[in-house]
Amino acid sequence: MKSSRLEVAQIIESSSRAIATWTVDQHYREDDTMEMRYGANGRRMWNQEVLSRIAHLVEAVALGREQIFISNAQWSRTAFIARELNSKDLAHNLNCMRSVLLEQFPKVISDLTTPIITNAVEHLAKHDECLDTPLTYAGPSRDLARMYLLHLLRRDRNEADRFISELSGNGIGFAQICEGILVPAMAEIGHMWHVQEASIADEHYCTNATLGILEVLRSKTPHKAPNGFLVVSACVGGDLHDLGIKVLSAIYETEGWTVECLGANTPAQEIADSVGPQVYRGAADLLALSATTSLRLRSIQNAIKEVRATPTGRNIPILVGGQPFQQMDDLWQVVGANAQSSNASESLEIAYQLVIQSR
């Protein structure tokens, strides 16, 4: 990553509150209906919206990937439509943000931000459809994932547990249940929360229940003979959603890997320390890192830098995954990893080859 990009990203990040205020002020000046349409709390709501978009702009600039910002804009438009808000206000607001960055900051900043924001506005104009829900892409297990989620939304964990146990007993494999049912169902509840079809309580209940069901299923699933490889897995600092990394860890464990899963929100230095030799074992053979959203990409990049600065981490293979890596095929190179994969099952062969090549 070029230092100029990082410097620009840091300036935008440190000025985010001012940028948000100026953007909202300009938006309200240019559209005198905003006050009436959004009411007394409108400015505060828009300020939070802009702060979120600035955070994604910072990631896009720092990593040189405008798709991060464009995807967030499209995601925001879907939420606007679901909340019966005027999605045209989003494009207007983006134009105001572009103007603020152009008028209030040095040219080196607008040279990087103007094309990104312009392309996002043009993308919204050309693609006026809402984002499909995650279950749209769940494949042949879509109906099973939907049924599982319905049990949880009814707060019937026992029935959800029984449903999964029955599927397992009927021959559906552990990885297929995890990646075809549990993960899509939890992505769907996240989408439902975003468009205000589910509450935070709904999302928390479904996620916690699923983590418990995953652990029960993992404990009942036969494990292959140990392959002699150790993988340390973690979500990076700031990432509080660890279902994905726990699914990967469970699948690797059933495939014969020794797994040390550090879970959510793991500081970079702790990750770096964990891959080295410990009192109770030797160095790890593989590091697997997850980012649930694009706002955690620089955290992944920083964690990898910390790992690479250690004797053991200098050459350890690093595999990355998570939602942003499903959208951009070359993102692993940007963050400094050795490979990326869209799901745990597909990554197994990649991981094995990386470990063999590193020895």
matplotlib code that plots the C-alpha trace (Angstrom):
import matplotlib.pyplot as plt

x = [0.0, 1.4, 2.2, 0.3, -2.9, -2.4, -1.7, -4.8, -6.9, -5.5, -6.4, -9.9, -10.3, -9.1, -11.4, -14.4, -16.7, -16.0, -16.6, -19.9, -21.1, -20.1, -21.7, -25.0, -25.1, -24.6, -27.2, -29.8, -28.9, -29.3, -32.6, -35.0, -37.4, -34.9, -35.9, -39.6, -39.1, -36.7, -37.9, -36.1, -33.7, -33.0, -29.6, -28.4, -29.5, -27.8, -24.6, -24.4, -25.1, -22.3, -19.8, -20.4, -19.8, -16.6, -15.4, -15.8, -14.2, -11.2, -10.8, -11.3, -8.7, -6.2, -6.4, -6.9, -10.2, -13.2, -15.5, -15.5, -17.2, -19.4, -20.7, -21.5, -23.4, -25.5, -26.0, -27.2, -29.6, -31.2, -31.7, -33.2, -35.8, -36.6, -37.2, -39.3, -36.9, -36.1, -33.0, -32.3, -31.3, -28.4, -27.0, -27.5, -25.7, -22.8, -22.5, -22.3, -19.6, -17.6, -17.9, -16.8, -13.7, -13.0, -13.5, -12.2, -9.1, -5.9, -6.0, -4.1, -7.2, -9.8, -7.7, -8.2, -11.7, -13.5, -13.3, -14.4, -17.5, -18.4, -18.3, -20.5, -23.1, -23.0, -23.3, -26.4, -27.9, -27.2, -28.3, -31.5, -32.4, -32.0, -29.4, -30.7, -31.0, -28.2, -30.6, -30.9, -27.4, -27.7, -27.9, -29.7, -29.9, -31.8, -35.1, -33.4, -31.6, -34.9, -36.7, -33.8, -34.0, -37.8, -37.4, -35.0, -37.1, -39.9, -37.4, -37.6, -34.0, -35.0, -36.8, -33.8, -31.5, -33.7, -34.0, -30.2, -29.7, -32.2, -30.4, -27.1, -28.7, -30.0, -26.6, -26.1, -22.4, -21.0, -19.5, -22.7, -24.8, -22.4, -21.9, -25.2, -27.6, -26.1, -24.0, -26.6, -29.3, -27.1, -26.3, -30.0, -30.8, -28.0, -29.7, -33.1, -31.7, -30.2, -33.5, -35.4, -37.2, -35.5, -34.4, -31.0, -32.5, -33.5, -30.0, -28.3, -30.6, -30.2, -26.4, -25.9, -28.2, -26.4, -23.0, -24.4, -25.9, -22.6, -20.6, -23.0, -22.9, -19.0, -18.7, -20.9, -19.2, -16.5, -13.0, -10.4, -7.1, -4.7, -2.7, 0.0, -0.8, -1.7, -3.8, -4.3, -7.6, -8.9, -11.1, -9.0, -9.3, -12.7, -14.5, -17.0, -18.7, -16.9, -19.4, -17.4, -14.1, -15.7, -17.2, -13.8, -12.2, -14.8, -14.5, -10.7, -10.9, -13.1, -10.7, -7.8, -6.2, -5.2, -7.0, -6.5, -9.4, -8.8, -12.3, -13.5, -11.7, -8.2, -5.5, -2.8, 0.0, -1.8, -2.3, 1.4, 2.4, 0.1, 1.6, 5.0, 6.2, 4.5, 5.4, 2.9, 3.5, 5.7, 5.0, 1.7, 1.7, -1.0, -2.8, -6.4, -7.9, -11.4, -12.9, -16.7, -17.0, -14.8, -14.2, -11.9, -9.6, -6.9, -7.1, -6.3, -3.5, -2.0, -2.3, -0.4, 2.3, 2.6, 2.9, 5.4, 7.6, 8.1, 10.6, 7.9, 5.5, 7.9, 7.2, 4.0, 1.2, -1.7, -5.2, -7.9, -11.6, -14.9, -17.5, -15.2, -13.0, -16.0, -16.4, -12.8, -10.7, -7.3, -7.8, -5.5, -2.6, -3.6, -3.6, -0.4, -1.8, -0.9, -4.4, -8.1, -11.1, -14.9, -15.6, -13.8, -14.4, -12.9, -9.9, -8.9, -6.9, -5.4, -4.4, -2.8, -0.8, 0.4, 1.6, 3.4, 5.1, 6.3, 8.1]
y = [0.0, 3.4, 5.7, 8.6, 6.5, 5.7, 9.4, 10.5, 7.9, 9.0, 12.6, 11.7, 9.5, 12.1, 14.7, 12.5, 14.4, 17.7, 16.2, 14.7, 18.0, 20.0, 17.3, 17.4, 21.2, 21.4, 18.8, 20.7, 24.0, 22.6, 20.8, 22.9, 19.9, 17.9, 19.5, 18.8, 15.2, 14.0, 15.9, 17.0, 14.1, 14.2, 15.9, 13.5, 10.5, 11.9, 12.6, 9.0, 7.9, 10.0, 8.9, 5.3, 6.1, 8.1, 5.0, 2.9, 5.7, 5.5, 1.8, 2.2, 4.9, 3.1, -0.2, 1.2, -0.7, 1.6, -1.4, -1.2, 2.2, 1.3, -1.8, 0.2, 2.8, 0.0, -1.6, 1.8, 2.3, -1.1, 0.0, 3.4, 1.7, -0.8, 2.1, 3.9, 6.7, 8.5, 6.7, 9.8, 11.6, 9.1, 10.1, 13.8, 13.3, 11.5, 14.5, 16.8, 14.7, 14.8, 18.7, 19.0, 17.0, 18.9, 22.3, 21.9, 19.7, 19.7, 18.4, 15.2, 14.2, 15.0, 13.4, 10.1, 10.6, 12.2, 9.3, 6.8, 8.9, 9.7, 6.0, 5.2, 7.7, 6.4, 2.8, 3.7, 5.4, 2.4, -0.3, 0.8, -2.6, -3.6, -6.1, -9.6, -11.2, -13.7, -16.7, -15.9, -17.3, -20.2, -22.8, -26.1, -25.8, -22.5, -23.9, -25.8, -22.6, -20.7, -23.4, -23.3, -19.6, -19.6, -21.9, -19.5, -16.4, -18.2, -18.5, -22.3, -23.4, -26.9, -27.3, -25.8, -28.1, -31.1, -30.0, -29.9, -33.2, -34.8, -33.5, -34.8, -38.2, -38.3, -38.1, -34.4, -33.7, -31.4, -28.9, -28.8, -28.1, -25.3, -23.6, -24.4, -23.8, -22.2, -19.5, -18.4, -18.3, -16.0, -13.8, -13.5, -12.4, -9.8, -8.5, -8.5, -6.4, -3.9, -3.4, -3.3, -6.6, -8.0, -6.5, -6.5, -9.0, -11.3, -11.2, -11.8, -14.7, -16.4, -16.0, -17.3, -20.2, -21.1, -21.0, -23.4, -25.7, -25.6, -26.7, -29.6, -30.7, -30.5, -32.6, -35.3, -35.3, -38.0, -36.5, -37.7, -38.9, -36.0, -34.7, -33.2, -29.6, -26.8, -23.8, -20.7, -18.9, -15.5, -12.6, -9.4, -6.5, -4.7, -7.7, -8.9, -11.5, -14.8, -17.4, -17.6, -18.3, -20.8, -22.6, -22.7, -23.9, -26.7, -27.9, -28.0, -29.9, -32.6, -32.9, -33.7, -30.4, -29.3, -25.9, -23.1, -20.7, -17.3, -16.1, -12.5, -9.2, -10.5, -7.8, -8.0, -8.5, -11.4, -13.1, -12.6, -14.1, -17.1, -18.4, -18.8, -21.8, -22.1, -24.0, -26.7, -27.0, -25.9, -23.1, -23.0, -24.3, -21.9, -18.7, -18.2, -14.7, -13.5, -10.1, -9.9, -6.5, -4.3, -2.0, -4.6, -4.9, -2.6, -4.5, -7.7, -5.9, -4.6, -8.0, -9.6, -6.9, -7.8, -11.5, -11.0, -9.0, -12.1, -14.9, -17.6, -15.3, -14.3, -17.4, -18.8, -19.2, -16.9, -17.6, -14.9, -15.0, -13.3, -11.2, -8.6, -11.3, -12.8, -9.6, -8.9, -11.8, -10.2, -8.7, -11.2, -9.6, -6.2, -7.2, -9.3, -12.8, -15.9, -16.8, -16.2, -18.5, -18.0, -20.7, -23.2, -26.3, -24.8, -23.5, -26.9, -27.9, -24.4, -24.6, -28.0, -26.9, -23.7, -25.7, -28.2, -25.5, -23.7, -26.7]
z = [0.0, -0.9, 2.0, 0.3, 0.5, 4.1, 4.9, 3.1, 4.9, 8.3, 7.5, 6.5, 9.5, 12.0, 10.3, 10.1, 12.5, 10.8, 7.4, 8.5, 10.0, 6.9, 4.6, 6.5, 6.7, 2.9, 2.2, 4.4, 2.7, -0.8, 0.0, 2.2, 2.5, 4.6, 7.9, 7.3, 6.0, 8.6, 11.6, 14.8, 14.9, 11.1, 11.4, 14.0, 11.9, 8.8, 10.8, 11.9, 8.3, 7.0, 9.7, 8.6, 5.0, 5.9, 7.7, 4.6, 2.5, 4.7, 4.1, 0.4, 0.2, 2.5, 0.6, -2.9, -3.4, -4.3, -4.2, -0.4, -0.6, -3.5, -1.7, 1.4, -0.7, -2.3, 1.2, 2.5, -0.4, 0.4, 4.0, 2.9, 0.7, 3.5, 5.9, 3.3, 3.0, -0.3, -1.7, -3.9, -0.7, -0.4, -3.8, -3.0, 0.3, -1.4, -3.8, -0.8, 0.8, -2.4, -2.5, 1.1, 0.5, -2.7, -1.2, 2.4, 1.9, -0.1, -3.7, -2.8, -0.8, -3.4, -6.1, -4.4, -3.0, -5.9, -8.3, -5.6, -4.6, -8.2, -9.1, -6.2, -7.3, -10.8, -9.6, -7.6, -10.7, -12.9, -10.4, -8.8, -7.4, -3.8, -2.7, -2.6, 0.8, 1.8, 1.5, -2.2, -2.6, -0.2, -2.9, -2.5, 1.3, 1.1, 2.3, 5.2, 6.3, 6.1, 8.2, 10.8, 11.1, 11.5, 14.5, 16.1, 15.3, 17.2, 20.1, 19.9, 20.3, 21.2, 17.8, 16.0, 17.7, 16.9, 13.3, 12.9, 14.7, 12.4, 9.3, 10.6, 11.4, 7.8, 6.4, 5.7, 6.4, 9.1, 6.7, 4.6, 7.7, 8.8, 5.5, 3.9, 6.8, 9.9, 8.2, 5.6, 8.3, 10.4, 7.4, 6.8, 10.3, 10.0, 6.8, 8.5, 11.3, 8.8, 7.0, 10.4, 9.9, 13.1, 16.4, 18.0, 20.5, 17.6, 16.1, 19.4, 20.3, 16.9, 16.9, 20.5, 19.9, 16.7, 18.4, 21.0, 18.4, 16.4, 19.5, 20.2, 16.6, 16.5, 19.6, 18.1, 14.7, 14.1, 13.7, 11.1, 12.4, 13.3, 10.4, 12.5, 11.6, 14.0, 12.9, 15.0, 14.1, 15.1, 14.4, 14.4, 16.8, 16.7, 15.0, 17.5, 15.2, 15.4, 14.0, 10.8, 12.4, 14.8, 11.8, 10.1, 13.3, 13.8, 10.2, 10.4, 13.6, 12.2, 9.3, 11.6, 12.3, 15.7, 16.2, 18.6, 18.0, 19.7, 18.9, 18.5, 18.9, 19.2, 19.4, 16.8, 19.2, 20.8, 17.4, 16.7, 20.0, 19.6, 16.4, 18.0, 20.1, 23.5, 26.6, 25.7, 22.0, 19.0, 16.5, 14.5, 10.9, 9.7, 10.7, 9.7, 10.1, 9.6, 8.9, 9.1, 7.4, 5.2, 8.2, 9.7, 6.7, 8.0, 11.3, 9.3, 7.5, 10.8, 12.4, 9.6, 9.9, 13.6, 12.8, 10.0, 12.5, 14.6, 13.9, 13.6, 11.8, 9.1, 7.1, 8.5, 5.8, 6.4, 5.1, 5.2, 4.8, 5.6, 3.8, 2.1, 0.7, -1.0, -3.0, -4.1, -5.4, -4.9, -1.4, 0.2, -1.6, -0.4, 3.2, 2.9, 3.3, 1.3, 0.1, 0.7, 0.4, 0.3, 2.8, 5.1, 3.1, 0.0, 2.0, 3.3, 0.2, -0.1, 3.6, 3.2, 0.1, 1.9, 4.9, 2.7, 0.7, 3.7, 5.1]

ax = plt.figure().add_subplot(projection="3d")
ax.plot(x, y, z, "-o")
ax.set_aspect("equal")
plt.show()
